[in-house]
Amino acid sequence: MSEEPSIWIGISEKLFGTILLVISLLMIYFTATSTDTLGAFTALFAFLSLIVLTTGVFLIIVKVPE
């Protein structure tokens, strides 16, 4: 029994990638604007936001196998 992949899988993947992209851009903005408050943890938050950014971009770019 073969099932065709649902179109909703691709749509949900792109939507989740877009949500991650928006969250990471907000993280980068708030990290850049509050560097004096974060102090020594600025680099950590910048690194974590870049990880979320690359994950979101990856989910947007990648295609669902057919």
Secondary structure, DSSP 8 states (H G I E B T S, - for coil): ------HHHHHHHHHHHHHHHHHHHHHHHHHHHTHHHHGGGHHHHHHHHHHHHHHHHHHHH-----
